[in-house]
Amino acid sequence: MALAHQRRRRLPLRVEDIMVTPPVTVTKDTSVREAARIMYERKVGSVLVVDEEGRLVGIVTERDIVFACAQGWDADKHAVWEIMTENPATIRPSDNVVAAMEKMRRLGVRHLPVVDEAGRPVGMVSFRDIMDLVLMLVEMGVFHPALL
């Protein structure tokens, strides 16, 4: 028997519950090749670019690296500041995971830096992290794919 209406439940999960730490960071002068090497070794799809005080100033993603390669750039002679997205969208550790999901969808991004009050990166939430959470909820029986 179907219920006349269902109550919408919100998960009390926070970004800090699913973010990856520590964040992988580089400086603006890091070469594109070095950033790619770091991403490969750390098995991440992006690196966060920080200033001298450790504040977030940009993000470099796999797509940015592909762009540089497709343009024929010498990855050793170009720095990440040339391909980074400046002032990327961010989220706070205490924000709700649903807010992170909505922001990522609205902006069409796969990586969302998590910053503290001073703008310093403390973690990263990626599309992969969101998918891991959804899979865990499905396996726990909390969420059913048929609801999509």
C-alpha positions as CSV (number, residue, x, y, z in Angstrom):
1,M,0.0,0.0,0.0
2,A,1.5,3.3,-1.1
3,L,1.5,6.2,1.4
4,A,-0.5,9.3,0.5
5,H,2.7,11.4,1.0
6,Q,6.2,10.8,2.1
7,R,8.1,12.9,4.5
8,R,11.3,14.3,3.0
9,R,14.2,13.5,5.3
10,R,17.5,15.3,5.2
11,L,20.8,13.6,6.1
12,P,22.6,15.3,8.9
13,L,25.9,14.7,7.2
14,R,28.3,17.6,7.0
15,V,31.0,18.2,4.3
16,E,33.7,17.4,6.9
17,D,32.2,13.9,7.2
18,I,33.1,13.1,3.6
19,M,35.9,15.5,2.5
20,V,39.3,14.2,1.7
21,T,42.1,15.5,3.9
22,P,44.7,16.8,3.8
23,P,44.1,18.8,0.6
24,V,46.7,18.5,-2.1
25,T,48.2,21.9,-2.7
26,V,50.7,23.6,-4.9
27,T,51.9,27.2,-5.3
28,K,51.2,29.4,-8.3
29,D,54.7,28.9,-9.7
30,T,54.5,25.1,-9.7
31,S,55.0,23.8,-13.2
32,V,52.1,22.2,-15.0
33,R,54.2,19.0,-15.3
34,E,54.8,18.9,-11.5
35,A,51.1,19.5,-10.8
36,A,50.3,16.6,-13.1
37,R,52.9,14.4,-11.4
38,I,51.5,15.2,-8.0
39,M,47.9,14.5,-9.2
40,Y,49.1,11.2,-10.6
41,E,51.0,10.1,-7.5
42,R,48.3,11.2,-5.0
43,K,45.5,9.7,-7.3
44,V,43.5,13.0,-7.3
45,G,41.7,14.8,-10.1
46,S,42.8,18.3,-8.9
47,V,45.2,20.3,-6.9
48,L,44.5,23.5,-5.0
49,V,46.7,26.5,-5.6
50,V,47.6,28.5,-2.5
51,D,49.4,31.8,-1.8
52,E,52.2,32.5,0.6
53,E,49.8,32.5,3.6
54,G,48.2,29.2,2.5
55,R,45.0,30.9,1.3
56,L,43.2,29.3,-1.7
57,V,43.7,31.3,-4.9
58,G,42.9,28.7,-7.6
59,I,42.3,25.2,-8.6
60,V,43.9,23.1,-11.4
61,T,41.9,20.0,-12.6
62,E,42.6,17.2,-15.0
63,R,40.7,19.1,-17.6
64,D,43.0,22.1,-17.2
65,I,46.0,19.8,-17.8
66,V,44.4,18.3,-20.9
67,F,43.8,21.8,-22.2
68,A,47.5,22.7,-21.8
69,C,48.6,19.5,-23.5
70,A,46.1,20.0,-26.3
71,Q,47.5,23.5,-26.9
72,G,51.0,22.0,-27.2
73,W,52.3,23.7,-24.1
74,D,55.6,22.6,-22.7
75,A,54.5,21.4,-19.3
76,D,57.9,22.2,-17.8
77,K,57.9,25.8,-19.0
78,H,54.4,26.8,-17.9
79,A,53.2,27.4,-14.4
80,V,49.8,26.4,-12.9
81,W,48.8,30.0,-12.6
82,E,48.5,30.1,-16.4
83,I,45.8,27.4,-16.4
84,M,44.2,27.5,-13.0
85,T,40.6,28.6,-12.3
86,E,41.0,31.7,-10.1
87,N,38.9,32.1,-7.0
88,P,37.0,28.8,-7.3
89,A,33.7,28.1,-5.6
90,T,34.2,26.7,-2.1
91,I,32.3,25.3,0.8
92,R,32.8,25.2,4.5
93,P,33.4,22.0,6.5
94,S,30.2,22.5,8.6
95,D,28.0,22.9,5.6
96,N,25.5,20.2,4.8
97,V,26.5,17.6,2.2
98,V,23.3,18.3,0.3
99,A,24.4,22.0,-0.1
100,A,27.7,20.7,-1.5
101,M,25.9,18.5,-4.0
102,E,23.6,21.3,-5.1
103,K,26.5,23.7,-5.5
104,M,28.5,21.2,-7.6
105,R,25.5,20.5,-9.8
106,R,24.5,24.2,-10.2
107,L,28.1,25.2,-11.1
108,G,28.9,22.1,-13.2
109,V,32.0,21.3,-11.2
110,R,33.4,18.0,-10.1
111,H,35.7,19.3,-7.4
112,L,34.8,21.6,-4.5
113,P,37.5,22.9,-2.2
114,V,36.6,23.0,1.5
115,V,38.0,26.1,3.2
116,D,38.2,27.5,6.8
117,E,37.1,31.0,7.8
118,A,40.5,32.4,6.7
119,G,40.1,30.9,3.2
120,R,42.7,28.2,3.8
121,P,42.0,24.8,2.3
122,V,41.2,22.1,4.8
123,G,39.9,19.4,2.4
124,M,38.3,18.6,-0.9
125,V,35.0,17.1,-1.9
126,S,34.8,15.5,-5.4
127,F,32.1,14.0,-7.5
128,R,33.7,10.6,-6.6
129,D,33.2,11.3,-2.8
130,I,29.5,12.1,-3.4
131,M,29.1,8.9,-5.4
132,D,30.9,6.9,-2.7
133,L,28.4,8.4,-0.2
134,V,25.4,7.5,-2.4
135,L,26.7,3.9,-2.9
136,M,27.2,3.6,0.9
137,L,23.6,4.8,1.5
138,V,22.2,2.3,-1.1
139,E,24.2,-0.5,0.5
140,M,22.8,0.4,3.9
141,G,19.3,0.5,2.6
142,V,18.9,4.1,3.5
143,F,18.5,5.2,-0.1
144,H,17.0,3.3,-3.0
145,P,18.0,4.0,-6.6
146,A,14.4,3.6,-7.6
147,L,13.8,6.9,-5.9
148,L,15.7,8.7,-8.6
